[in-house]
Amino acid sequence: MPTFTPKLYQQSALDSMAHYFRDCQRMGNADYAFQETTKALWGRKSDFTPLRGEFDEAMPYFCLRVPTGGGKTFLAAKSVAMVNSLLLQTERSVILWLVPSKTIRDQTMDALKDREHPLHAAIREAGPVTVMDLDEAKALIRSTLETSTVIIVATRQAFQVGNEELRKVYEDSGALMALFDGLTEEQRTGLLKNEAGFAPRSLVNALRQRRPFVIIDEAHNSRTELAFDMLAKFNPSGILELTATPDTETTPSNVLHSVSAVELKREEMIKLPILLETVPDAQKCLALAIDQRDQLDALARRERTERGMPYLRPLVLIQAEKRSGTKETRHVEWVKEELMTNHNLPEEEIAVATGDERGLESLATEYEGGIFSEKCPVKYVITQQALAEGWDCAFAYVLVSLAELRSATAVEQLLGRILRQPNAKRREAEALNRSYAYVVSKDFGETANALRDALVKGSGFERTEAADFVAARRPEQTKLDFQRGPRRVEFTPMTVPVAEALDTGKLSWELKKKVHYR
């Protein structure tokens, strides 16, 4: 069975979690334990914010903050054995592993069940394990619970009572009857009751009496009052959140350990800096990206031939504009036609990933290993808003945006797709250790700032890190980057008398942001 040695920052995060579990056991209070643990780890106590609602006051509730590309799922898998041995001090437990989408659920299930996958090796540190989805859990039997740690992987939406299709998790089930035999009066009193005052033999009640430990992947997507009310129904023994961007205001996450992007870069997990070039012409922008991909591909082939490096086929992600009924746009079909007609690219090298066309999913069925397969010809992926959630491909090196980036939200998700380092290992050619972005824009500085905002808001980078991790690809555009390092350009203010007051209302939106008038 393959194993994966944790990176230094991952081991540090796991050590912090172990410290907290021990303090929770020793002190019997999640709040005091959190304060003492953070003081021991970081030199000062951090405030603990308990969850509102019907949660046990002593329940550990904490967050590991890890930027995009840091291996959050691996940390979650490693936590299972620690939950059993250090927090619950039991040989087996029930783990409820919640994810934001069906795509991520399927990916997580496949990895945890695959005996050849490092994630399976990580959960097996807890001893015998049984991994199941929600449908399988509806037929859960006592012998499974008594002989193994049970990990149930589900989407968060699956337990929302308003979802009619999945309401059965709250209804009486004959398949679960045996799990309710021999309950004490106190245990029966603690079960959830329906509107008729009856405690159904439901999956939720079956889990509730065993107090599952809850792991929430991409926890920033689950911060509503409804989401926390749903969690309270399980009477959990603890909640671990994993996210790059924890909530710090509405329902603050208790960040136990925070990983920086610098640590990820040092451990060869991500490709940085992002080298940015802006051009006003869309056709030229595509041509530059294609040329960049070809250069990277030649380097990857040479490394494999001469040095025996792993197979790598650099990919270009192209963000198209929306189709409009009132004006011409560089929409998905326009981009595909441009690539095939003006750049003579064969259609089989292009995949389209939108809500209507799921080219990436078809690759997974056509080639063993999907887009990673050496037989797969795809080199360009066209999308619009965002790729399917959970799609991670370390082969993605170049991002092209054909719409000017006026805000971080336009590119947040796509930017994270080009950051992961193939095989989490540095390549010999320095160009293969970086990411690339080509954007249709006349304003380099504004575009660079939008990318930095995306790294902060979407990928969990610190603001100071983001300033250094976006750089100009061409030296002449470096002068236009007013945030980056010692090469910052300074201007001496000049007073210019004017004959009449300036009417700023007549200025364009772009110019108005740059003018301060007294």
Secondary structure, 3 states (H helix, E strand, C coil): CCCCCCCHHHHHHHHHHHHHHHHHHHHCCHHHHHHHHHHHHHCCCCCCCCCCCCCCCCCCEEEEECCCCCCHHHHHHHHHHHHHHHHHCCCCCEEEEEECCHHHHHHHHHHHHCCCCHHHHHHHHHCCEEEECHHHHCCCCHHHHHHCEEEEEEEHHHHCCCCHHHHHHHCCCHHHHHHHCCCCHHHHHCCCCCCCCCCCCCHHHHHHCCCCEEEEECHHHCCCHHHHHHHHCCCCCEEEEEECCCCCCCCCCCEEEECCHHHHHHCCCECCCEEEEEECCHHHHHHHHHHHHHHHHHHHHHHHHHHCCCCCCCEEEEECCCCCCCCCCCCHHHHHHHHHHCCCCCHHHEEEECCCCEHHHHHHHHCCCHHHCCCCCCCEEEECCCCCCCCCCCCEEEEEECCCCCCHHHCHHHHHHCCECHHHCCCCCHHHHCEEEEEECCCHHHHHHHHHHHHHHHHCCCHHHHHHHEEECCHHHHCCCCCCHHHCCCCCCCCCCCCCCCCHHHCCHHHHCCCCCC
